[in-house]
Amino acid sequence: MTSLSLRAVFHSPNASPGEITAAQELARIAGPNVTLTSSAAPGRGVNV
């Protein structure tokens, strides 16, 4: 299995609670150095 190599996970500022939870869990399993941010525009990273 390949590990995730992420630096940032973004969710929409008006995301539903489920979308925010999904973004939080993805950031958590990706590693301690991954930032989770609310962003109105797509960023360089994974957009949930």
mmCIF entry with sequence, helices, sheets and N, C-alpha, C, O atoms, coordinates in Angstrom:
data_MODEL
# 
_entry.id   MODEL 
# 
_entity.id                         1 
_entity.type                       polymer 
_entity.pdbx_number_of_molecules   1 
# 
_entity_poly.entity_id                      1 
_entity_poly.type                           'polypeptide(L)' 
_entity_poly.nstd_linkage                   no 
_entity_poly.nstd_monomer                   no 
_entity_poly.pdbx_seq_one_letter_code       MTSLSLRAVFHSPNASPGEITAAQELARIAGPNVTLTSSAAPGRGVNV 
_entity_poly.pdbx_seq_one_letter_code_can   MTSLSLRAVFHSPNASPGEITAAQELARIAGPNVTLTSSAAPGRGVNV 
_entity_poly.pdbx_strand_id                 A 
# 
loop_
_entity_poly_seq.entity_id 
_entity_poly_seq.num 
_entity_poly_seq.mon_id 
_entity_poly_seq.hetero 
1 1  MET n 
1 2  THR n 
1 3  SER n 
1 4  LEU n 
1 5  SER n 
1 6  LEU n 
1 7  ARG n 
1 8  ALA n 
1 9  VAL n 
1 10 PHE n 
1 11 HIS n 
1 12 SER n 
1 13 PRO n 
1 14 ASN n 
1 15 ALA n 
1 16 SER n 
1 17 PRO n 
1 18 GLY n 
1 19 GLU n 
1 20 ILE n 
1 21 THR n 
1 22 ALA n 
1 23 ALA n 
1 24 GLN n 
1 25 GLU n 
1 26 LEU n 
1 27 ALA n 
1 28 ARG n 
1 29 ILE n 
1 30 ALA n 
1 31 GLY n 
1 32 PRO n 
1 33 ASN n 
1 34 VAL n 
1 35 THR n 
1 36 LEU n 
1 37 THR n 
1 38 SER n 
1 39 SER n 
1 40 ALA n 
1 41 ALA n 
1 42 PRO n 
1 43 GLY n 
1 44 ARG n 
1 45 GLY n 
1 46 VAL n 
1 47 ASN n 
1 48 VAL n 
# 
_struct_asym.id          A 
_struct_asym.entity_id   1 
# 
_struct_conf.conf_type_id            HELX_P 
_struct_conf.id                      HELX_P1 
_struct_conf.pdbx_PDB_helix_id       AA1 
_struct_conf.beg_label_comp_id       PRO 
_struct_conf.beg_label_asym_id       A 
_struct_conf.beg_label_seq_id        17 
_struct_conf.pdbx_beg_PDB_ins_code   ? 
_struct_conf.end_label_comp_id       ALA 
_struct_conf.end_label_asym_id       A 
_struct_conf.end_label_seq_id        30 
_struct_conf.pdbx_end_PDB_ins_code   ? 
_struct_conf.beg_auth_comp_id        PRO 
_struct_conf.beg_auth_asym_id        A 
_struct_conf.beg_auth_seq_id         17 
_struct_conf.end_auth_comp_id        ALA 
_struct_conf.end_auth_asym_id        A 
_struct_conf.end_auth_seq_id         30 
_struct_conf.pdbx_PDB_helix_class    1 
_struct_conf.details                 ? 
_struct_conf.pdbx_PDB_helix_length   14 
# 
_struct_conf_type.id          HELX_P 
_struct_conf_type.criteria    ? 
_struct_conf_type.reference   ? 
# 
_struct_sheet.id               AA1 
_struct_sheet.type             ? 
_struct_sheet.number_strands   3 
_struct_sheet.details          ? 
# 
loop_
_struct_sheet_order.sheet_id 
_struct_sheet_order.range_id_1 
_struct_sheet_order.range_id_2 
_struct_sheet_order.offset 
_struct_sheet_order.sense 
AA1 1 2 ? parallel 
AA1 2 3 ? parallel 
# 
loop_
_struct_sheet_range.sheet_id 
_struct_sheet_range.id 
_struct_sheet_range.beg_label_comp_id 
_struct_sheet_range.beg_label_asym_id 
_struct_sheet_range.beg_label_seq_id 
_struct_sheet_range.pdbx_beg_PDB_ins_code 
_struct_sheet_range.end_label_comp_id 
_struct_sheet_range.end_label_asym_id 
_struct_sheet_range.end_label_seq_id 
_struct_sheet_range.pdbx_end_PDB_ins_code 
_struct_sheet_range.beg_auth_comp_id 
_struct_sheet_range.beg_auth_asym_id 
_struct_sheet_range.beg_auth_seq_id 
_struct_sheet_range.end_auth_comp_id 
_struct_sheet_range.end_auth_asym_id 
_struct_sheet_range.end_auth_seq_id 
AA1 1 THR A 35 ? SER A 38 ? THR A 35 SER A 38 
AA1 2 ALA A 8  ? HIS A 11 ? ALA A 8  HIS A 11 
AA1 3 VAL A 46 ? ASN A 47 ? VAL A 46 ASN A 47 
# 
loop_
_atom_site.group_PDB 
_atom_site.id 
_atom_site.type_symbol 
_atom_site.label_atom_id 
_atom_site.label_alt_id 
_atom_site.label_comp_id 
_atom_site.label_asym_id 
_atom_site.label_entity_id 
_atom_site.label_seq_id 
_atom_site.pdbx_PDB_ins_code 
_atom_site.Cartn_x 
_atom_site.Cartn_y 
_atom_site.Cartn_z 
_atom_site.occupancy 
_atom_site.B_iso_or_equiv 
_atom_site.pdbx_formal_charge 
_atom_site.auth_seq_id 
_atom_site.auth_comp_id 
_atom_site.auth_asym_id 
_atom_site.auth_atom_id 
_atom_site.pdbx_PDB_model_num 
ATOM 1   N N  . MET A 1 1  ? 0.833   -1.174 0.000  1.00 0.00 ? 1  MET A N  1 
ATOM 2   C CA . MET A 1 1  ? 0.000   0.000  0.000  1.00 0.00 ? 1  MET A CA 1 
ATOM 3   C C  . MET A 1 1  ? 0.882   1.243  0.000  1.00 0.00 ? 1  MET A C  1 
ATOM 4   O O  . MET A 1 1  ? 1.862   1.309  0.741  1.00 0.00 ? 1  MET A O  1 
ATOM 5   N N  . THR A 1 2  ? 0.546   2.210  -0.810 1.00 0.00 ? 2  THR A N  1 
ATOM 6   C CA . THR A 1 2  ? 1.299   3.464  -0.900 1.00 0.00 ? 2  THR A CA 1 
ATOM 7   C C  . THR A 1 2  ? 0.742   4.467  0.099  1.00 0.00 ? 2  THR A C  1 
ATOM 8   O O  . THR A 1 2  ? -0.474  4.603  0.231  1.00 0.00 ? 2  THR A O  1 
ATOM 9   N N  . SER A 1 3  ? 1.615   5.161  0.796  1.00 0.00 ? 3  SER A N  1 
ATOM 10  C CA . SER A 1 3  ? 1.158   6.186  1.729  1.00 0.00 ? 3  SER A CA 1 
ATOM 11  C C  . SER A 1 3  ? 0.806   7.457  0.970  1.00 0.00 ? 3  SER A C  1 
ATOM 12  O O  . SER A 1 3  ? 1.288   7.697  -0.137 1.00 0.00 ? 3  SER A O  1 
ATOM 13  N N  . LEU A 1 4  ? -0.036  8.256  1.586  1.00 0.00 ? 4  LEU A N  1 
ATOM 14  C CA . LEU A 1 4  ? -0.433  9.518  0.976  1.00 0.00 ? 4  LEU A CA 1 
ATOM 15  C C  . LEU A 1 4  ? 0.677   10.543 1.164  1.00 0.00 ? 4  LEU A C  1 
ATOM 16  O O  . LEU A 1 4  ? 1.298   10.612 2.224  1.00 0.00 ? 4  LEU A O  1 
ATOM 17  N N  . SER A 1 5  ? 0.917   11.328 0.139  1.00 0.00 ? 5  SER A N  1 
ATOM 18  C CA . SER A 1 5  ? 1.928   12.367 0.211  1.00 0.00 ? 5  SER A CA 1 
ATOM 19  C C  . SER A 1 5  ? 1.235   13.711 -0.011 1.00 0.00 ? 5  SER A C  1 
ATOM 20  O O  . SER A 1 5  ? 1.361   14.314 -1.076 1.00 0.00 ? 5  SER A O  1 
ATOM 21  N N  . LEU A 1 6  ? 0.511   14.168 0.990  1.00 0.00 ? 6  LEU A N  1 
ATOM 22  C CA . LEU A 1 6  ? -0.254  15.407 0.893  1.00 0.00 ? 6  LEU A CA 1 
ATOM 23  C C  . LEU A 1 6  ? 0.355   16.468 1.790  1.00 0.00 ? 6  LEU A C  1 
ATOM 24  O O  . LEU A 1 6  ? 0.974   16.167 2.810  1.00 0.00 ? 6  LEU A O  1 
ATOM 25  N N  . ARG A 1 7  ? 0.168   17.705 1.389  1.00 0.00 ? 7  ARG A N  1 
ATOM 26  C CA . ARG A 1 7  ? 0.586   18.830 2.234  1.00 0.00 ? 7  ARG A CA 1 
ATOM 27  C C  . ARG A 1 7  ? -0.605  19.612 2.744  1.00 0.00 ? 7  ARG A C  1 
ATOM 28  O O  . ARG A 1 7  ? -0.554  20.203 3.823  1.00 0.00 ? 7  ARG A O  1 
ATOM 29  N N  . ALA A 1 8  ? -1.696  19.617 1.955  1.00 0.00 ? 8  ALA A N  1 
ATOM 30  C CA . ALA A 1 8  ? -2.854  20.424 2.341  1.00 0.00 ? 8  ALA A CA 1 
ATOM 31  C C  . ALA A 1 8  ? -4.142  19.774 1.881  1.00 0.00 ? 8  ALA A C  1 
ATOM 32  O O  . ALA A 1 8  ? -4.203  19.145 0.825  1.00 0.00 ? 8  ALA A O  1 
ATOM 33  N N  . VAL A 1 9  ? -5.173  19.939 2.702  1.00 0.00 ? 9  VAL A N  1 
ATOM 34  C CA . VAL A 1 9  ? -6.528  19.509 2.374  1.00 0.00 ? 9  VAL A CA 1 
ATOM 35  C C  . VAL A 1 9  ? -7.420  20.727 2.562  1.00 0.00 ? 9  VAL A C  1 
ATOM 36  O O  . VAL A 1 9  ? -7.343  21.412 3.581  1.00 0.00 ? 9  VAL A O  1 
ATOM 37  N N  . PHE A 1 10 ? -8.258  20.989 1.581  1.00 0.00 ? 10 PHE A N  1 
ATOM 38  C CA . PHE A 1 10 ? -9.152  22.148 1.620  1.00 0.00 ? 10 PHE A CA 1 
ATOM 39  C C  . PHE A 1 10 ? -10.607 21.704 1.600  1.00 0.00 ? 10 PHE A C  1 
ATOM 40  O O  . PHE A 1 10 ? -10.947 20.681 1.005  1.00 0.00 ? 10 PHE A O  1 
ATOM 41  N N  . HIS A 1 11 ? -11.459 22.479 2.254  1.00 0.00 ? 11 HIS A N  1 
ATOM 42  C CA . HIS A 1 11 ? -12.901 22.285 2.125  1.00 0.00 ? 11 HIS A CA 1 
ATOM 43  C C  . HIS A 1 11 ? -13.540 23.640 1.876  1.00 0.00 ? 11 HIS A C  1 
ATOM 44  O O  . HIS A 1 11 ? -12.970 24.678 2.212  1.00 0.00 ? 11 HIS A O  1 
ATOM 45  N N  . SER A 1 12 ? -14.709 23.624 1.293  1.00 0.00 ? 12 SER A N  1 
ATOM 46  C CA . SER A 1 12 ? -15.437 24.854 0.978  1.00 0.00 ? 12 SER A CA 1 
ATOM 47  C C  . SER A 1 12 ? -15.829 25.566 2.268  1.00 0.00 ? 12 SER A C  1 
ATOM 48  O O  . SER A 1 12 ? -16.106 24.907 3.270  1.00 0.00 ? 12 SER A O  1 
ATOM 49  N N  . PRO A 1 13 ? -15.858 26.901 2.265  1.00 0.00 ? 13 PRO A N  1 
ATOM 50  C CA . PRO A 1 13 ? -16.267 27.631 3.470  1.00 0.00 ? 13 PRO A CA 1 
ATOM 51  C C  . PRO A 1 13 ? -17.712 27.338 3.870  1.00 0.00 ? 13 PRO A C  1 
ATOM 52  O O  . PRO A 1 13 ? -18.073 27.470 5.040  1.00 0.00 ? 13 PRO A O  1 
ATOM 53  N N  . ASN A 1 14 ? -18.535 26.944 2.906  1.00 0.00 ? 14 ASN A N  1 
ATOM 54  C CA . ASN A 1 14 ? -19.936 26.630 3.208  1.00 0.00 ? 14 ASN A CA 1 
ATOM 55  C C  . ASN A 1 14 ? -20.189 25.122 3.118  1.00 0.00 ? 14 ASN A C  1 
ATOM 56  O O  . ASN A 1 14 ? -21.284 24.686 2.761  1.00 0.00 ? 14 ASN A O  1 
ATOM 57  N N  . ALA A 1 15 ? -19.170 24.339 3.443  1.00 0.00 ? 15 ALA A N  1 
ATOM 58  C CA . ALA A 1 15 ? -19.273 22.883 3.392  1.00 0.00 ? 15 ALA A CA 1 
ATOM 59  C C  . ALA A 1 15 ? -20.234 22.378 4.464  1.00 0.00 ? 15 ALA A C  1 
ATOM 60  O O  . ALA A 1 15 ? -20.405 22.995 5.515  1.00 0.00 ? 15 ALA A O  1 
ATOM 61  N N  . SER A 1 16 ? -20.855 21.239 4.165  1.00 0.00 ? 16 SER A N  1 
ATOM 62  C CA . SER A 1 16 ? -21.732 20.607 5.147  1.00 0.00 ? 16 SER A CA 1 
ATOM 63  C C  . SER A 1 16 ? -20.871 19.984 6.251  1.00 0.00 ? 16 SER A C  1 
ATOM 64  O O  . SER A 1 16 ? -19.676 19.767 6.054  1.00 0.00 ? 16 SER A O  1 
ATOM 65  N N  . PRO A 1 17 ? -21.466 19.699 7.400  1.00 0.00 ? 17 PRO A N  1 
ATOM 66  C CA . PRO A 1 17 ? -20.696 19.050 8.466  1.00 0.00 ? 17 PRO A CA 1 
ATOM 67  C C  . PRO A 1 17 ? -20.051 17.736 8.014  1.00 0.00 ? 17 PRO A C  1 
ATOM 68  O O  . PRO A 1 17 ? -18.948 17.414 8.454  1.00 0.00 ? 17 PRO A O  1 
ATOM 69  N N  . GLY A 1 18 ? -20.709 16.989 7.159  1.00 0.00 ? 18 GLY A N  1 
ATOM 70  C CA . GLY A 1 18 ? -20.144 15.741 6.656  1.00 0.00 ? 18 GLY A CA 1 
ATOM 71  C C  . GLY A 1 18 ? -18.921 15.963 5.791  1.00 0.00 ? 18 GLY A C  1 
ATOM 72  O O  . GLY A 1 18 ? -17.961 15.195 5.857  1.00 0.00 ? 18 GLY A O  1 
ATOM 73  N N  . GLU A 1 19 ? -18.949 17.019 4.973  1.00 0.00 ? 19 GLU A N  1 
ATOM 74  C CA . GLU A 1 19 ? -17.796 17.341 4.126  1.00 0.00 ? 19 GLU A CA 1 
ATOM 75  C C  . GLU A 1 19 ? -16.605 17.799 4.969  1.00 0.00 ? 19 GLU A C  1 
ATOM 76  O O  . GLU A 1 19 ? -15.459 17.462 4.668  1.00 0.00 ? 19 GLU A O  1 
ATOM 77  N N  . ILE A 1 20 ? -16.876 18.555 6.008  1.00 0.00 ? 20 ILE A N  1 
ATOM 78  C CA . ILE A 1 20 ? -15.808 19.010 6.897  1.00 0.00 ? 20 ILE A CA 1 
ATOM 79  C C  . ILE A 1 20 ? -15.199 17.819 7.629  1.00 0.00 ? 20 ILE A C  1 
ATOM 80  O O  . ILE A 1 20 ? -13.979 17.726 7.765  1.00 0.00 ? 20 ILE A O  1 
ATOM 81  N N  . THR A 1 21 ? -16.043 16.917 8.097  1.00 0.00 ? 21 THR A N  1 
ATOM 82  C CA . THR A 1 21 ? -15.540 15.713 8.769  1.00 0.00 ? 21 THR A CA 1 
ATOM 83  C C  . THR A 1 21 ? -14.688 14.885 7.819  1.00 0.00 ? 21 THR A C  1 
ATOM 84  O O  . THR A 1 21 ? -13.635 14.383 8.211  1.00 0.00 ? 21 THR A O  1 
ATOM 85  N N  . ALA A 1 22 ? -15.129 14.736 6.580  1.00 0.00 ? 22 ALA A N  1 
ATOM 86  C CA . ALA A 1 22 ? -14.355 13.979 5.590  1.00 0.00 ? 22 ALA A CA 1 
ATOM 87  C C  . ALA A 1 22 ? -12.988 14.624 5.370  1.00 0.00 ? 22 ALA A C  1 
ATOM 88  O O  . ALA A 1 22 ? -11.977 13.925 5.297  1.00 0.00 ? 22 ALA A O  1 
ATOM 89  N N  . ALA A 1 23 ? -12.951 15.948 5.264  1.00 0.00 ? 23 ALA A N  1 
ATOM 90  C CA . ALA A 1 23 ? -11.683 16.650 5.073  1.00 0.00 ? 23 ALA A CA 1 
ATOM 91  C C  . ALA A 1 23 ? -10.783 16.475 6.291  1.00 0.00 ? 23 ALA A C  1 
ATOM 92  O O  . ALA A 1 23 ? -9.576  16.278 6.146  1.00 0.00 ? 23 ALA A O  1 
ATOM 93  N N  . GLN A 1 24 ? -11.363 16.546 7.497  1.00 0.00 ? 24 GLN A N  1 
ATOM 94  C CA . GLN A 1 24 ? -10.582 16.362 8.728  1.00 0.00 ? 24 GLN A CA 1 
ATOM 95  C C  . GLN A 1 24 ? -9.991  14.960 8.792  1.00 0.00 ? 24 GLN A C  1 
ATOM 96  O O  . GLN A 1 24 ? -8.823  14.794 9.144  1.00 0.00 ? 24 GLN A O  1 
ATOM 97  N N  . GLU A 1 25 ? -10.783 13.958 8.457  1.00 0.00 ? 25 GLU A N  1 
ATOM 98  C CA . GLU A 1 25 ? -10.297 12.580 8.514  1.00 0.00 ? 25 GLU A CA 1 
ATOM 99  C C  . GLU A 1 25 ? -9.214  12.327 7.466  1.00 0.00 ? 25 GLU A C  1 
ATOM 100 O O  . GLU A 1 25 ? -8.231  11.640 7.742  1.00 0.00 ? 25 GLU A O  1 
ATOM 101 N N  . LEU A 1 26 ? -9.390  12.877 6.270  1.00 0.00 ? 26 LEU A N  1 
ATOM 102 C CA . LEU A 1 26 ? -8.369  12.725 5.235  1.00 0.00 ? 26 LEU A CA 1 
ATOM 103 C C  . LEU A 1 26 ? -7.061  13.357 5.686  1.00 0.00 ? 26 LEU A C  1 
ATOM 104 O O  . LEU A 1 26 ? -5.993  12.766 5.524  1.00 0.00 ? 26 LEU A O  1 
ATOM 105 N N  . ALA A 1 27 ? -7.140  14.558 6.253  1.00 0.00 ? 27 ALA A N  1 
ATOM 106 C CA . ALA A 1 27 ? -5.927  15.228 6.755  1.00 0.00 ? 27 ALA A CA 1 
ATOM 107 C C  . ALA A 1 27 ? -5.294  14.420 7.881  1.00 0.00 ? 27 ALA A C  1 
ATOM 108 O O  . ALA A 1 27 ? -4.069  14.327 7.957  1.00 0.00 ? 27 ALA A O  1 
ATOM 109 N N  . ARG A 1 28 ? -6.109  13.835 8.754  1.00 0.00 ? 28 ARG A N  1 
ATOM 110 C CA . ARG A 1 28 ? -5.588  13.062 9.883  1.00 0.00 ? 28 ARG A CA 1 
ATOM 111 C C  . ARG A 1 28 ? -4.844  11.823 9.410  1.00 0.00 ? 28 ARG A C  1 
ATOM 112 O O  . ARG A 1 28 ? -3.758  11.531 9.911  1.00 0.00 ? 28 ARG A O  1 
ATOM 113 N N  . ILE A 1 29 ? -5.412  11.083 8.447  1.00 0.00 ? 29 ILE A N  1 
ATOM 114 C CA . ILE A 1 29 ? -4.740  9.864  8.007  1.00 0.00 ? 29 ILE A CA 1 
ATOM 115 C C  . ILE A 1 29 ? -3.557  10.151 7.093  1.00 0.00 ? 29 ILE A C  1 
ATOM 116 O O  . ILE A 1 29 ? -2.687  9.299  6.912  1.00 0.00 ? 29 ILE A O  1 
ATOM 117 N N  . ALA A 1 30 ? -3.523  11.355 6.512  1.00 0.00 ? 30 ALA A N  1 
ATOM 118 C CA . ALA A 1 30 ? -2.417  11.709 5.618  1.00 0.00 ? 30 ALA A CA 1 
ATOM 119 C C  . ALA A 1 30 ? -1.149  12.048 6.381  1.00 0.00 ? 30 ALA A C  1 
ATOM 120 O O  . ALA A 1 30 ? -0.054  11.973 5.822  1.00 0.00 ? 30 ALA A O  1 
ATOM 121 N N  . GLY A 1 31 ? -1.276  12.415 7.640  1.00 0.00 ? 31 GLY A N  1 
ATOM 122 C CA . GLY A 1 31 ? -0.078  12.673 8.428  1.00 0.00 ? 31 GLY A CA 1 
ATOM 123 C C  . GLY A 1 31 ? -0.152  13.944 9.244  1.00 0.00 ? 31 GLY A C  1 
ATOM 124 O O  . GLY A 1 31 ? -1.024  14.786 9.031  1.00 0.00 ? 31 GLY A O  1 
ATOM 125 N N  . PRO A 1 32 ? 0.783   14.078 10.193 1.00 0.00 ? 32 PRO A N  1 
ATOM 126 C CA . PRO A 1 32 ? 0.758   15.209 11.119 1.00 0.00 ? 32 PRO A CA 1 
ATOM 127 C C  . PRO A 1 32 ? 1.137   16.551 10.479 1.00 0.00 ? 32 PRO A C  1 
ATOM 128 O O  . PRO A 1 32 ? 0.848   17.601 11.055 1.00 0.00 ? 32 PRO A O  1 
ATOM 129 N N  . ASN A 1 33 ? 1.762   16.541 9.328  1.00 0.00 ? 33 ASN A N  1 
ATOM 130 C CA . ASN A 1 33 ? 2.206   17.796 8.703  1.00 0.00 ? 33 ASN A CA 1 
ATOM 131 C C  . ASN A 1 33 ? 1.224   18.332 7.665  1.00 0.00 ? 33 ASN A C  1 
ATOM 132 O O  . ASN A 1 33 ? 1.536   19.288 6.956  1.00 0.00 ? 33 ASN A O  1 
ATOM 133 N N  . VAL A 1 34 ? 0.046   17.728 7.570  1.00 0.00 ? 34 VAL A N  1 
ATOM 134 C CA . VAL A 1 34 ? -0.953  18.160 6.589  1.00 0.00 ? 34 VAL A CA 1 
ATOM 135 C C  . VAL A 1 34 ? -1.824  19.239 7.213  1.00 0.00 ? 34 VAL A C  1 
ATOM 136 O O  . VAL A 1 34 ? -2.330  19.071 8.322  1.00 0.00 ? 34 VAL A O  1 
ATOM 137 N N  . THR A 1 35 ? -1.997  20.345 6.501  1.00 0.00 ? 35 THR A N  1 
ATOM 138 C CA . THR A 1 35 ? -2.848  21.425 6.990  1.00 0.00 ? 35 THR A CA 1 
ATOM 139 C C  . THR A 1 35 ? -4.253  21.265 6.435  1.00 0.00 ? 35 THR A C  1 
ATOM 140 O O  . THR A 1 35 ? -4.435  20.822 5.301  1.00 0.00 ? 35 THR A O  1 
ATOM 141 N N  . LEU A 1 36 ? -5.246  21.629 7.238  1.00 0.00 ? 36 LEU A N  1 
ATOM 142 C CA . LEU A 1 36 ? -6.651  21.611 6.842  1.00 0.00 ? 36 LEU A CA 1 
ATOM 143 C C  . LEU A 1 36 ? -7.130  23.047 6.844  1.00 0.00 ? 36 LEU A C  1 
ATOM 144 O O  . LEU A 1 36 ? -7.020  23.745 7.851  1.00 0.00 ? 36 LEU A O  1 
ATOM 145 N N  . THR A 1 37 ? -7.670  23.493 5.701  1.00 0.00 ? 37 THR A N  1 
ATOM 146 C CA . THR A 1 37 ? -8.041  24.892 5.549  1.00 0.00 ? 37 THR A CA 1 
ATOM 147 C C  . THR A 1 37 ? -9.362  25.026 4.810  1.00 0.00 ? 37 THR A C  1 
ATOM 148 O O  . THR A 1 37 ? -9.669  24.246 3.909  1.00 0.00 ? 37 THR A O  1 
ATOM 149 N N  . SER A 1 38 ? -10.130 26.019 5.200  1.00 0.00 ? 38 SER A N  1 
ATOM 150 C CA . SER A 1 38 ? -11.322 26.399 4.460  1.00 0.00 ? 38 SER A CA 1 
ATOM 151 C C  . SER A 1 38 ? -10.880 27.332 3.349  1.00 0.00 ? 38 SER A C  1 
ATOM 152 O O  . SER A 1 38 ? -10.129 28.275 3.596  1.00 0.00 ? 38 SER A O  1 
ATOM 153 N N  . SER A 1 39 ? -11.335 27.082 2.122  1.00 0.00 ? 39 SER A N  1 
ATOM 154 C CA . SER A 1 39 ? -10.901 27.893 0.992  1.00 0.00 ? 39 SER A CA 1 
ATOM 155 C C  . SER A 1 39 ? -12.025 28.040 -0.019 1.00 0.00 ? 39 SER A C  1 
ATOM 156 O O  . SER A 1 39 ? -12.640 27.051 -0.419 1.00 0.00 ? 39 SER A O  1 
ATOM 157 N N  . ALA A 1 40 ? -12.292 29.273 -0.431 1.00 0.00 ? 40 ALA A N  1 
ATOM 158 C CA . ALA A 1 40 ? -13.337 29.518 -1.421 1.00 0.00 ? 40 ALA A CA 1 
ATOM 159 C C  . ALA A 1 40 ? -12.911 29.100 -2.820 1.00 0.00 ? 40 ALA A C  1 
ATOM 160 O O  . ALA A 1 40 ? -13.753 28.751 -3.648 1.00 0.00 ? 40 ALA A O  1 
ATOM 161 N N  . ALA A 1 41 ? -11.617 29.133 -3.087 1.00 0.00 ? 41 ALA A N  1 
ATOM 162 C CA . ALA A 1 41 ? -11.090 28.750 -4.404 1.00 0.00 ? 41 ALA A CA 1 
ATOM 163 C C  . ALA A 1 41 ? -10.257 27.486 -4.259 1.00 0.00 ? 41 ALA A C  1 
ATOM 164 O O  . ALA A 1 41 ? -9.635  27.267 -3.219 1.00 0.00 ? 41 ALA A O  1 
ATOM 165 N N  . PRO A 1 42 ? -10.241 26.654 -5.293 1.00 0.00 ? 42 PRO A N  1 
ATOM 166 C CA . PRO A 1 42 ? -9.398  25.456 -5.229 1.00 0.00 ? 42 PRO A CA 1 
ATOM 167 C C  . PRO A 1 42 ? -7.944  25.836 -4.969 1.00 0.00 ? 42 PRO A C  1 
ATOM 168 O O  . PRO A 1 42 ? -7.439  26.817 -5.515 1.00 0.00 ? 42 PRO A O  1 
ATOM 169 N N  . GLY A 1 43 ? -7.287  25.054 -4.138 1.00 0.00 ? 43 GLY A N  1 
ATOM 170 C CA . GLY A 1 43 ? -5.892  25.332 -3.804 1.00 0.00 ? 43 GLY A CA 1 
ATOM 171 C C  . GLY A 1 43 ? -4.989  24.234 -4.302 1.00 0.00 ? 43 GLY A C  1 
ATOM 172 O O  . GLY A 1 43 ? -5.433  23.286 -4.950 1.00 0.00 ? 43 GLY A O  1 
ATOM 173 N N  . ARG A 1 44 ? -3.723  24.371 -3.993 1.00 0.00 ? 44 ARG A N  1 
ATOM 174 C CA . ARG A 1 44 ? -2.740  23.325 -4.341 1.00 0.00 ? 44 ARG A CA 1 
ATOM 175 C C  . ARG A 1 44 ? -2.784  22.285 -3.239 1.00 0.00 ? 44 ARG A C  1 
ATOM 176 O O  . ARG A 1 44 ? -2.177  22.460 -2.182 1.00 0.00 ? 44 ARG A O  1 
ATOM 177 N N  . GLY A 1 45 ? -3.485  21.229 -3.483 1.00 0.00 ? 45 GLY A N  1 
ATOM 178 C CA . GLY A 1 45 ? -3.673  20.166 -2.502 1.00 0.00 ? 45 GLY A CA 1 
ATOM 179 C C  . GLY A 1 45 ? -4.916  19.399 -2.882 1.00 0.00 ? 45 GLY A C  1 
ATOM 180 O O  . GLY A 1 45 ? -5.298  19.383 -4.052 1.00 0.00 ? 45 GLY A O  1 
ATOM 181 N N  . VAL A 1 46 ? -5.541  18.777 -1.938 1.00 0.00 ? 46 VAL A N  1 
ATOM 182 C CA . VAL A 1 46 ? -6.753  18.014 -2.184 1.00 0.00 ? 46 VAL A CA 1 
ATOM 183 C C  . VAL A 1 46 ? -7.940  18.852 -1.754 1.00 0.00 ? 46 VAL A C  1 
ATOM 184 O O  . VAL A 1 46 ? -7.990  19.341 -0.626 1.00 0.00 ? 46 VAL A O  1 
ATOM 185 N N  . ASN A 1 47 ? -8.888  19.014 -2.649 1.00 0.00 ? 47 ASN A N  1 
ATOM 186 C CA . ASN A 1 47 ? -10.112 19.777 -2.347 1.00 0.00 ? 47 ASN A CA 1 
ATOM 187 C C  . ASN A 1 47 ? -11.240 18.786 -2.111 1.00 0.00 ? 47 ASN A C  1 
ATOM 188 O O  . ASN A 1 47 ? -11.586 17.998 -2.992 1.00 0.00 ? 47 ASN A O  1 
ATOM 189 N N  . VAL A 1 48 ? -11.815 18.837 -0.898 1.00 0.00 ? 48 VAL A N  1 
ATOM 190 C CA . VAL A 1 48 ? -12.906 17.929 -0.539 1.00 0.00 ? 48 VAL A CA 1 
ATOM 191 C C  . VAL A 1 48 ? -14.208 18.676 -0.680 1.00 0.00 ? 48 VAL A C  1 
ATOM 192 O O  . VAL A 1 48 ? -15.274 18.112 -0.430 1.00 0.00 ? 48 VAL A O  1 
# 
